[in-house]
């Protein structure tokens, strides 16, 4: 699929500040969704999904290419990125930009 994620402008250190207790290791942000969830690469190159609404950290891929390959599946995109839900918010005029997300005030760090 070749999915490209532009996360370079985000302050990852600040975003993860409230989540260090859960993902304590050194991680790199590879993607995020419109609701504040983050997709992180571990030093071992595994991809983790930090679900900020559920307060959970789940391994979802063995590698970044594996993660991107999984995104060819609409079920995975919907689970991880809630595309239909984002579209419904956009129809109501709520369209976050690259530095915003849709969330409860304290649920994520870049709202």
TATA-V30095 format. One line per field, one symbol per residue. phi: phi as a letter, one per 30 degrees, with the letter a starting at -180 (. if undefined). psi: psi as a letter, one per 20 degrees, with the letter a starting at -180 (. if undefined). Layout:
BEGIN
phi=???
psi=???
END
This chain:
BEGIN
phi=.iecccbdddddedddedcedccfddbbdcaacdcjdbcccdedidccccdddcibbbdcadadddddddddddddddddcheddddddddcjcbdddcbbcadecdbccd
psi=hkpppnjhiqnggghigijhhhkhrprpphrqrijiqqoqprhjjqpqooohhilqpppiqirghgghhhiiohggggghilghgghgghhjjnnqaijrrorqgjhrik.
END
